[in-house]
Amino acid sequence: MTSTHWFLAISALVVLAAFAYLYAVTWIESRQAQQLESKQPYASTTGSESRKAVVYFSRSGNTALAARHVAKRLDAQLFSLEAPDYELGMAGLAKAVKDANARRSQPEVLPDITPRTIELTPFDTVWLGSPVWLYSPAPPIWAFVEHNRFDGQHVVLFNTFNSHIGEDYIAKFKAKVMARGAKSFEHRHVLRGRMTQQLTPEQMLQAIDDEWFGEQARP
Ligand SMILES: Cc1cc2nc3c(=O)[nH]c(=O)nc-3n(C[C@H](O)[C@H](O)[C@H](O)COP(=O)(O)O)c2cc1C
């Protein structure tokens, strides 16, 4: 084989390996999302007196499960944000990586989310949930902060993630929330571990009870 043939053969192998990796990731994500959907159902009652809201974006269901758990514990109103660009599957995953990467140099470029705004004035505490993408809270939760105000409210950002969060992004997120009127800010996170060695959903909820709610969580 000539060096050109070697080069082409190795390039083809690299592309194939990348494709196989992406395929495996999307397969695991879809399976997780299916398994998590029915866990810890929670429907907030409209007209409830609760002064706490939980607003979240989740692509593969882990942050959604955390959000339902938090909302249940706090008897809070629960709101889900949809971002059609990032649906489960290869196209959604590729777009998620592309947009999360683009935000580093162009933070003003934000995805479409539904709903864009939520009437938050009845609440004194707003929990904002998101997965971490490329070390930062995912673009949809940044979009939500950009389109809403948090005047006089306590805001709690909560993240589920596999391995690493960039503290600089959390500092920027806090600055953004404070600039949108918040009175105070906290950050909560749950480390799920890398794929194939992750916490089970039950372990994740236990970690949330222990680490986010401390003594209150214990019977
Ligand atoms: C595009 C993309 C980028 C990610 N980047 C990171 C990262 O930088 N650090 C990390 O710990 N986890 C990262 N993850 C893993 C997710 O944060 C983690 O699996 C999260 O719990 C998924 O939440 P969800 O099921 O609510 O979507 C990434 C996931 C995706 C899809």
The ligand as an SDF file (V2000), in Angstrom:
LIG
                    3D

 31 33  0  0  0  0  0  0  0  0999 V2000
  -23.3440   18.0240   24.4370 C   0  0  0  0  0  0  0  0  0  0  0  0
  -23.0090   17.5310   25.8140 C   0  0  0  0  0  0  0  0  0  0  0  0
  -21.9080   18.0410   26.4710 C   0  0  0  0  0  0  0  0  0  0  0  0
  -21.6020   17.6140   27.7730 C   0  0  0  0  0  0  0  0  0  0  0  0
  -20.5380   18.1900   28.4310 N   0  0  0  0  0  0  0  0  0  0  0  0
  -20.2660   17.8220   29.7050 C   0  0  0  0  0  0  0  0  0  0  0  0
  -19.2100   18.4690   30.4390 C   0  0  0  0  0  0  0  0  0  0  0  0
  -18.5240   19.3740   29.9660 O   0  0  0  0  0  0  0  0  0  0  0  0
  -18.9760   18.0620   31.7130 N   0  0  0  0  0  0  0  0  0  0  0  0
  -19.7000   17.0540   32.2880 C   0  0  0  0  0  0  0  0  0  0  0  0
  -19.4290   16.7130   33.4410 O   0  0  0  0  0  0  0  0  0  0  0  0
  -20.7370   16.4640   31.6440 N   0  0  0  0  0  0  0  0  0  0  0  0
  -21.0300   16.8250   30.3690 C   0  0  0  0  0  0  0  0  0  0  0  0
  -22.0880   16.2400   29.6910 N   0  0  0  0  0  0  0  0  0  0  0  0
  -22.9010   15.2320   30.3930 C   0  0  0  0  0  0  0  0  0  0  0  0
  -24.2110   15.8150   30.9650 C   0  0  0  0  0  0  0  0  0  0  0  0
  -23.9890   17.0140   31.6780 O   0  0  0  0  0  0  0  0  0  0  0  0
  -24.8510   14.8240   31.9580 C   0  0  0  0  0  0  0  0  0  0  0  0
  -24.9890   13.5700   31.3890 O   0  0  0  0  0  0  0  0  0  0  0  0
  -26.2040   15.3490   32.4620 C   0  0  0  0  0  0  0  0  0  0  0  0
  -26.5350   14.7020   33.6570 O   0  0  0  0  0  0  0  0  0  0  0  0
  -27.3020   15.1270   31.4310 C   0  0  0  0  0  0  0  0  0  0  0  0
  -28.4900   15.7050   31.9140 O   0  0  0  0  0  0  0  0  0  0  0  0
  -29.8920   15.4710   31.1940 P   0  0  0  0  0  0  0  0  0  0  0  0
  -30.1210   13.9870   31.2040 O   0  0  0  0  0  0  0  0  0  0  0  0
  -30.8430   16.2050   32.0580 O   0  0  0  0  0  0  0  0  0  0  0  0
  -29.8180   16.0040   29.8070 O   0  0  0  0  0  0  0  0  0  0  0  0
  -22.3990   16.6320   28.4110 C   0  0  0  0  0  0  0  0  0  0  0  0
  -23.5110   16.1020   27.7220 C   0  0  0  0  0  0  0  0  0  0  0  0
  -23.8050   16.5440   26.4360 C   0  0  0  0  0  0  0  0  0  0  0  0
  -25.0200   15.9850   25.7150 C   0  0  0  0  0  0  0  0  0  0  0  0
  1  2  1  0
  2  3  1  0
  2 30  2  0
  3  4  2  0
  4  5  1  0
  4 28  1  0
  5  6  2  0
  6  7  1  0
  6 13  1  0
  7  8  2  0
  7  9  1  0
  9 10  1  0
 10 11  2  0
 10 12  1  0
 12 13  2  0
 13 14  1  0
 14 15  1  0
 14 28  1  0
 15 16  1  0
 16 17  1  0
 16 18  1  0
 18 19  1  0
 18 20  1  0
 20 21  1  0
 20 22  1  0
 22 23  1  0
 23 24  1  0
 24 25  2  0
 24 26  1  0
 24 27  1  0
 28 29  2  0
 29 30  1  0
 30 31  1  0
M  END
$$$$
